[in-house]
């Protein structure tokens, strides 16, 4: 349910960004607000609290983010306070980023390896996947020593498993079929 709500709010904010040619700027501001709220639990709690009046919460937002945010995002924050949707702001940010990635023809993914990849290796992998999917692929490298070697790439709902662990599991299955 919250994802549907977050999607609607993200779409509304994205439309404002489209009209003002500021979709990327709005995302950067929204991301900064979410990071501030994540790192400052007390502020986040106050903005979500029904015990603090909506007027006071909007004043807090104005004072804290004065001269830091565009009027579009400030007004957006006031709207989500009015509608008691502050708790959905992280989901709104995620949905907004998906819309921005779609607009910019970008796919974000994760490359999981046994050891950290070098920057040039990561760029080569991104280039290969970009040409395969005909989109701009950006990858984040995560280390998981349990995969032994190779790389596991997750792009959206798709998974490309080129790990040693996976190959060994397949060989084990094949050998167990031959033996039985």
C-alpha positions in Angstrom: 0.0 0.0 0.0 2.8 2.4 0.9 4.5 1.8 -2.4 1.4 2.8 -4.3 1.1 6.0 -2.2 4.8 6.7 -2.6 4.6 6.2 -6.3 1.8 8.7 -6.6 3.7 11.3 -4.6 6.9 10.6 -6.6 5.1 11.0 -9.9 3.5 14.3 -8.8 6.9 15.7 -7.7 8.5 14.4 -10.9 5.9 16.2 -13.0 6.8 19.4 -11.1 10.4 18.7 -12.0 9.6 18.1 -15.6 7.7 21.4 -15.8 10.6 23.3 -14.3 13.4 21.3 -15.9 14.7 20.4 -12.5 14.1 16.6 -12.1 17.7 15.9 -11.2 18.0 18.8 -8.9 14.8 17.8 -7.1 16.1 14.3 -6.7 19.4 15.5 -5.2 17.4 17.7 -2.8 15.0 14.9 -1.9 17.9 12.5 -1.4 19.6 15.0 0.9 16.5 15.4 3.0 16.1 11.6 3.3 19.7 11.3 4.4 19.3 14.0 7.0 16.1 12.3 8.3 17.9 8.9 8.5 20.8 10.4 10.4 18.7 12.5 12.7 16.0 10.1 14.2 14.7 12.8 16.5 13.9 15.2 13.7 12.3 12.3 11.7 10.2 11.4 14.8 9.0 15.0 15.3 8.0 15.3 11.6 6.0 12.1 11.8 4.5 12.8 15.2 0.7 13.4 15.4 1.4 15.1 18.8 3.1 18.0 17.0 0.7 20.2 15.0 1.1 20.2 11.3 1.7 24.0 11.4 4.6 23.5 13.8 6.1 20.7 11.7 5.9 22.9 8.5 7.6 25.7 10.5 10.4 23.3 11.5 10.9 22.2 7.8 11.0 25.9 6.8 13.6 26.8 9.4 15.8 23.8 8.9 15.8 23.8 5.2 15.6 27.6 4.6 17.8 28.6 1.7 18.8 24.9 1.2 15.9 23.6 -0.8 14.0 24.8 -3.9 10.5 26.1 -3.3 9.2 23.1 -5.2 10.6 20.6 -2.7 9.8 22.8 0.3 6.2 22.9 -0.8 6.2 19.1 -1.5 7.5 18.5 2.1 4.6 20.7 3.5 2.1 18.7 1.4 3.3 15.4 2.8 3.2 16.8 6.3 -0.4 17.9 5.6 -1.3 14.5 4.4 0.5 12.7 7.2 2.8 10.9 4.7 6.2 11.8 6.2 6.8 8.1 7.0 6.6 7.3 3.3 9.4 9.8 2.3 12.0 7.1 1.8 9.7 5.1 -0.5 8.9 8.4 -2.3 12.6 8.9 -2.9 13.1 5.4 -4.2 10.1 5.7 -6.6 11.3 9.1 -7.7 14.8 7.7 -8.5 13.2 4.9 -10.6 11.3 7.6 -12.6 14.5 9.6 -13.0 16.4 6.5 -14.1 13.7 5.6 -16.6 13.8 9.1 -18.1 17.6 9.0 -18.4 17.6 5.5 -19.7 19.6 4.2 -16.7 19.6 0.8 -15.1 21.2 0.5 -11.6 22.6 -2.8 -10.4 24.9 -4.6 -8.0 28.0 -6.5 -9.0 28.8 -9.0 -6.2 32.3 -10.4 -6.1 34.6 -12.3 -3.7 37.1 -9.5 -3.7 36.6 -5.8 -4.4 36.6 -4.9 -8.1 39.0 -2.3 -9.5 37.4 0.8 -10.9 38.4 0.0 -14.5 37.1 -3.5 -14.2 33.7 -2.2 -12.9 33.6 0.3 -15.8 34.4 -2.4 -18.4 31.5 -4.6 -16.9 29.2 -1.5 -17.0 30.1 -0.9 -20.7 29.5 -4.5 -21.7 26.1 -4.6 -19.9 25.2 -1.2 -21.3 25.7 -2.4 -24.9 23.8 -5.6 -24.1 20.8 -3.9 -22.6 21.0 -0.7 -24.8 20.8 1.4 -21.6 23.3 3.1 -19.4 24.2 0.6 -16.7 25.6 1.8 -13.4 26.9 -0.8 -10.9 27.7 -0.8 -7.3 30.3 -3.4 -6.2 29.6 -5.4 -3.1 31.9 -8.0 -1.6 30.7 -11.5 -0.6 33.5 -13.9 0.0 31.1 -16.9 0.0 30.8 -16.8 -3.8 34.5 -17.9 -4.1 35.2 -16.1 -7.4 33.5 -14.7 -10.5 30.8 -12.1 -10.4 27.0 -12.1 -9.7 25.2 -9.2 -11.3 21.7 -8.1 -10.2 19.9 -5.7 -12.5 16.4 -5.1 -11.4 14.6 -8.5 -11.5 17.4 -10.1 -13.6 20.3 -12.0 -12.2 23.5 -12.9 -14.2 25.4 -15.6 -12.2 28.9 -16.1 -13.3 30.2 -17.2 -9.9 32.5 -20.2 -9.1 30.0 -21.2 -6.4 27.2 -21.4 -9.0 29.4 -23.4 -11.4 30.4 -25.8 -8.6 26.8 -26.3 -7.7 25.9 -27.1 -11.3 28.8 -29.6 -11.5 27.6 -31.2 -8.3 24.1 -31.6 -9.7 25.4 -33.1 -12.9 27.6 -35.6 -11.1 24.9 -36.6 -8.7 22.6 -37.3 -11.8 25.4 -39.4 -13.4 26.0 -41.4 -10.2 22.4 -42.1 -9.3 
